[in-house]
């Protein structure tokens, strides 16, 4: 008999159903808003979790990338990178690909041990490389290196078929010290300038405005570790004479998608560590130029996927770089969560008041329904 079923779905029961529905929505939507999907082109490596695997490795010769205890009083673990002086080895890098050609924040920490040997040749410790369609060798579009006792940044772009270069000094290097680097990069395109803002240990140390890309081939991907281009076998043995192996440490790599022209919150530039803004010529659309310059690409060996071990280290130091790379989105997430929870609470409260009011006064429509039955 359908009458009891119809009475159960009568308007008098709607407030109760409304209360239940609102509560359910609040319970479902609230946690969902609190945990938004990860942004595209966002990745991080802290070398602490035993389940986390290393990125792709680009190793030429007998270099190594191994995970072990971090030096310099830093808690937890870090990646140890080395290039032996054996006549063949010249590169040991971690490679992160599949980034788009937009804007990103790159952050990482690195450490030069106290016995680091200063030489008037570049040791590239991070580079952004654009693989060309024709497979030809070309210089990285952006490269962070240590030259002698100083940090420097090289930016490359194409003009009239020739590779142009800007060298930006970033201040003196400190040995036995963990450096926290942040690079806010917006890649240029034909007709649109790009930008680079660099901080070290929270201090602005350099910037570049203008072309920072070849505008051909794949979008630049990120490499971090150690690369000595003057140790390539075709360069000959002369630049290896008297040199010790290259050993350094890397930790807390984080890449996050950002908006164009993003700048980190930084302290004023430290005295002596400044770099005047570097500008490249204004861009204009034109035919794709032919790349020139010294080759800097090589075949890469996949050493891959070795698990890393160790528990997460206590304290804030091991997580500073990761916090810097993701904190810019925290305020927005808090606002969204607060709005959802506040609106849901108001909805549930209104349904509860309506339910109490109808329970106290009764429903005339319900009475009429019963009289017709």
N, C-alpha and C positions, 0 to 999 in steps of 0.2 A: 504494500500500500504506500503510495508516494507522499502522503500528507506529512508524516513526521520528517521526511527528508526535506520537503519544501520549507517547513517551519524552521528546521535547523539552518537553512540558508537565508532566513528572513532578514530584513534590514536591522532588526535588533541585534543580530550577531555580527554586523559589519564592524562596529568599533573594536570588538575583540579580535576579529581577523586582521583589522588594520594595525592594531598594536603588535600582533604576532609578526605581520609582514614587515613593519618598520624595524622591529628588533632584529629580524633576520637579515635585512639589508644592512643595518649598522654593523652587525657582526661580520658580514662578508666583505663589505666595501671598505670598512675601516682598516683591517690588516692589509687589504690589497693596496690601498693608497699609501700605507706606511712602507711598502716594499715595492717601489716601482721597478719596471724592467731596466736592466743595465743599458746605458747609452751605447750607441754604436761606436765602434773604434775605441773601446775602453778595455784596458787589460792591465794586470799588475803581477809582479813576481817579487816575493819577499824571501824566498829560499828557506822558509821555516817549516812549511807543512811537508810531512813525508809523502803525501799523495800528490803534491804539485810536481809537474815535470818541467824540465828546462825547455826554453824555446829552441828553435832550429839553431844549430851551430855552424858557423862558417870558419873552418880551420884549414889553413894551408901549411903543410909540413907536419911537424910533431908538437904543435902547441896543444894546450889543454885548457879546459874550463871545468873546474871541480868545485864542489860545495863543501865548506867546512867552517870551523869557528871563525867568527869575524875578528880581525886584529884591532889594535888601537883602543882597547877598552870598550868596544861596542858589544852589547849583548847579542846573543843569537848567532845566526850563521850568515855567510855571504859567499858570493862566487869568487873564486880565485882564478885569475886569468894569467897565463904565462906564454911567452914566445921564446923558445931557446935560440941561442945564437949558434946554429948548426949548419949554416949555409943554405938551408932550404926553407926554414919556417919564417913567416912574416905576418901571420894574421891568426887571431883567436877571438871570435866575436859571437855574441848572441844576436840573432836576427829576428825582428818582428815585422811581418809583412801584412798585406791586405788592409792597409790604411787608405782612406780616401784622400782626395786632393783638397780638403777643406782646412779647418783650423783645429789644432790640437795643443794640449799641454803635455810636454814630456818632462818627467822628473826622475831623478835617480841620484844615488850617492856613490862616490868612488873614493879610493884611498891609495895614495902612493906611499909605499913603505920607506922607512928612514934610510935604507941603502939604495934608493932610486938613483940612477946615474944620469946626471944632466949632460945632454949632448945637443949640439946645434943641428939636430935633425928632428923632424916631426914624428911624434908618436900619437896617432889618432886614437882617442879613447871613446868617441861617439861620433857617428856620422849618419847623415840622411842621404840615401843613395837612390837615384832614379834609373832603373834598368831601361835601356834603350831598345826600341823596336828592332833595330838592325843588329843588336848584340854587340855593338862596338864598345870599346873601352872609353870611359869618360870620367872626369873627376867627380867626387861626391858634390851634391848641390850645397850641402852645409857640413862642416867638419869641425869638431872640437878637438884640439890637440894640445900637447905640452911640447914646447920648443925651448930648449935650454932649461931655464928655471922659471918660465912664464907660461901661462895659459893664453891661448889665442883661438879665435874663431875665423874660419875661412868660408866665405859665401861665394858661390859661382852662379853665373847666368850666361846667356848667349847674346851676342850682339854682332850683327853682320857676319855670321858664320864663325865667330871666334869666341872662345870661352873667356869671360871676364872674371876677375877675382877681386874681392875686397877682404883685407886682413884686418881683423878687429882685435886689439889687445884686451885681455880680460884680467890682467893683474898677475902678481907673483904667485907661484905655486908653493904650497906648504907641504912638507913631507910629514909623514906620521899623523895625518889629519884627515878626518872624514869630511869631504866636500858634499854639500847638498846643492844639486843643480836643478834649475827649472828653466825650460825653454818654452815660451809661448810663441807658436809659429802659425802664421797664416800664409799658405803657399800662394805665390803669385800665379797669374795666368796671362795669356796674351791680352794686352789691353787693361789689365788690372794689377796694380802693385800688391806686394805682400809685405809682411812685417815679421820681425824676430825680436823678442825681448828676452834677455838672459839675466838670471839672478844666480848668485852663489852664496850659500849660507844666509839667504833672505835679503841680500843686498844687491841692488841693480848694478851690473858690471858691464853691460854692453847692449847695443841694439842695432838694428839694420832696417831700413825702409826702402822698398822698391823691389826690383826683380830678385828672386831667390830660387829660381827654378829654370829648367831648360825648356819647359812647355812642350815636351814631347816624351814619348815613352810612358811607362807606368808611373803612378804617383810615387813620390819618395817614400821609401820604407826606412825603418830605424835599425841601426846596428850599434851595439855598445860592447866594449871590451878593450882590445888592444890591436893596433894595426900599424906596422912600420913599413910604409911604401918603399923606403930606401933599402930595405932588406930583401926586396924581391930578387930572385936569382938573376934575372936579366940585368940588374943594376951592377953586378959584379961584387967582388969581396971587399973592396976598399972601404966601404962605409960600415962594415962590420968589425973592422980591426979595433981591438981594445974595448969593444962593447960587451957589457954583461947582458944576460937574458932580461927581457922585460917582464916584470911581475907587478900586477896591481889587483885591487879588489873592487867588486861592484855589488851594490845592494839596493833594495827598495826601488825597483823599476816600476813606473806607473805611466800610462798613456791615457788621456781623457779627451774626448771631443769637447771643443769649446766654441764660442762664437767668434766671428772674425774680429781681429784687433784686440783680443782679450789681453789684459795685463795683470800680473800678479800683484798682490799687496806686498810692498817691499819697504824696507828702510831706505833712507837716503844713501846715495852711492858713497862707498867708503873712499877716503882719500887715497890716491895712488892706484885705486883699482878700477878707475873709470875707463870707459871707452867712448869716444865721441861717436854720436850716431853716424852710421855709414849709409850713404844714399847711392843707389844705382840709377842709371838713366831711366827716364820715363819710358814706359812700354808703348809700343804701337803694333797693331796687328800686321802680320807679314808672312811670307813663306817660311816653312820650317827650315831652319838652318842646318848645316852639316856640322856635327860635333867635332871638335878638335881638342888637343891637349894630351897630356901624358896618360897612358892607361892606368886605371886604378881598380879594375875589376879582376876577378879570378874565379876559378871553379871552387865550389864549396863542398866540404865533406859533411855528411849527416852523421853526427855522433850520437844523436838524438835520444830524447825521452828518458834519460837516466833519472830515476826518482831521487828526490832530495830528502834528507832526514832531519830530525831534531824537532823539539817542541818549540812553540812560539816563545820568543824571549819576553821577559817582563820589562816594564818600563816604557817610557815614551820614545826614547831615542830611536829604537829600531823601527818605529812606525811613523816618524815625522814626515818622510817623503810621501808615504801613502796618504797621510792626512792632508797634506798640502794639495795633492792631486785631485782629491774628491770633495774637499770642504766647500768649494764654491757652490755646490748644489744643495747644501744642507738646509739653508733658509727656505728655499722654495718647497722642499719636501715637507718641512715642518708646517708651513702655511697651508699646504694642501691637506695634510692630515688633520690640522686643527679645524679647517673649514668643514671637512666631511664629518668629523666627530661632533662638532657643534650643531650642524644642520640636522644630523641624525638624532641627536639628543632632543632637539626642539620638536622634531616630528613625532618621536615616541611620546614625549610629554603631552603634546596636543591630543594624540590618540587616547592616552590614558584619561585626560580630563573629560573628553567626549564620552568615553565609556562610563565613567562615574556619573556624569550628568544623566545619561539615558537610564542607568540603573536606578537612579533616585526618582525620576519622574515618570518612567514608563514610556512606552511608545504607542501613540494613538493609532498609527498605521498598523501596528501589530494587532491592536484590538479589533480594528476593522477587518483584517484578514481572518481572524478567528471567527467573527460573526458571520462572514460569508461562508466559511466552512461549516 
